[in-house]
Amino acid sequence: METPQQGARQCPPRALPPVPSSFILHLTDEIPLSRPKRKKPKGKNALEGIVHAAVRRPSESSEPLTPEVQDAPPQRKRKKKRMPPESETSFTQQNVPNTSFFHTGNGMDPQPSEETVIRKHRKKTKKTRPAEIRCSNELGVEEEDIIEDEQTKSPDQQLVFAAPTGASQPVSKVFVEKNRHFQAADRTELVKTTENIDVFLDVKALWTTRDVALSVHRGFRVIGLFTHGFLAGYAVWNIIVIYILAGNKLSTLSNLLEQYKALAYPAQSFLYLLLAISTVSAFDRVDLAKASVAVRGFLTLDPAAIASFLYFVALILSLSQQMTSDRINLYTPPSENGSLWTAGAEEQILQPWIVVNLVVALLVGLSWLFLSYRPELDHSEELMFHAEVEEFPQLDKGLTVQS
Amino acid sequence: MLRTSNYSLVISLQFLLLVYDLFVNSFSELLRTAPVIQLVLFIIQDIAILFNIIIIFLMFFNTFVFQAGLVNLLFHKFKGTIVLSAAYLVLSIAFHVWVMNLRWKNATHFVWTDGLQALFVFQRLVAMLYCYFYKRTALHLGDPRFYQDSLWLRKEFAQVHS
């Protein structure tokens, strides 16, 4: 026989079988949970005594529901063990409210009906199923738990309990053991949570490492797409600012140096950051790591391949201006001591720098146009995540030929 | 078999180190008010590159292909990443040593020579390539086919042992 503790160990939290709402009301509202059932005062007349004898069993059977069951003295536990197994699960027929017995005091047979016994046996066999299955099933309402009126109205029963009345109905409350106490919980919520856990576990099981890699790849592609546009705009803004500060035909270069020196190094650093991300993103699209695919892309003038090449050139050009950018950053008028700039040499240094910046702006602008023409184009994803099976045997052949 | 949670954690760590690397490459020149700041940034950057190389090798060792003894196959497939990572580590250390040596006395001093400029361009270019190849390899290693037995792997194994 399964004790509450064992049940809790198998599938915590354990829910008890469904209980009629009237009984729950009786348990929770009328009788304080801490009161021992044994100490109930006995009835004064014979009828009351019989009724009490009939009622005591069910009320004892409900003892596991009470929080006191853990702290009860050992004799009581032994007594409980000796109780017939039916008594623990018999909520449907015997657990009618006390008041109903007083209305039907014309019979003396306290035996439960045959149908009830059969049903209990069925329930008992059901309990031998694996705990996991039962754990989720217990929360639901089973047809067996609902007793129709025809079943209940056996002749014997009618004699003793003519009005045990209400058919067992599923209620919205179930008692779940939490922290060694049974607490009422909403049945629908419990069912929902278990279903959610199942769905969550299913999703987790389906989410493979390949999906993680694919989502990261796609995330980076989105970042790259944003960076392409941002870089194009930034480069155009940069060259416009430079030309405006340099004046007509580069006539005010000293003004450019004065104004732009605070901006030169941050602009250069930011340009490298954007160019690096954009180039990596463009390489991703053309799948540069596979030389054959990359060469084919260049030969067929694939937009991603052209953009990759343009970004790479722009990156080299931009990096080559690092020295000049630092020189502009450390600009002091030529008249000052220790100045890096000599009078009249500004144009010599600045003109190539301005031209390179213009070329970089044009290159990144063109690359952006090429890439934005087909923003969904991504050879890496096709080859890395979808065509791996064919790739391995070819590679193997190449290796064996080499060896 | 590689678990999804473990792989997500490793990928996050790798990307964090890559982002730090990109950040230092981009903005270390701006953070040169004191040479010590740059020195610390550079040391952490070099350690980050080293960590990334160690992580990618650990990922290689974790694959079924590697455990089946087909090390050559794996290295052939990812040789670009391995070579570039090693080259980038060497270039980074060289550039950092050179720059710190020149700037240790005066951080805001103009130190550029043609040689330093060339090394700078190479180091930054290889940094970009390293970033691309490393990212690609890390994502590629998420493919479950690297972690399970397959027909082509059995054939290859039989050829190696025959």
Interface residues (C-beta under 8 A of the other chain):
Chain A: K204 W207 T208 T209 R210 D211 V212 A213 V216 H217 F220 Y265 P266 Q268 S269 F270 Y272 L273 A276 I277 T279 V280 F283 D284 L288 A289 L315 I316 L319 S320 Q322 M323 D326 R327 L330 L340 S380 M384 F385 E388 V389 F392 P393 L395 D396 L399 T400
Chain B: L2 R3 T4 Y7 S8 I11 F15 L22 F23 N25 S26 F27 E29 L30 N72 L73 H76 K77 G80 T108 F110 W112 Q117 F120 V121 R124 L125 A127 M128 C131 Y132 F133 K135 R136 L139 H140 G142 D143 P144 R145 S150 W152 L153 K155 E156 Q159
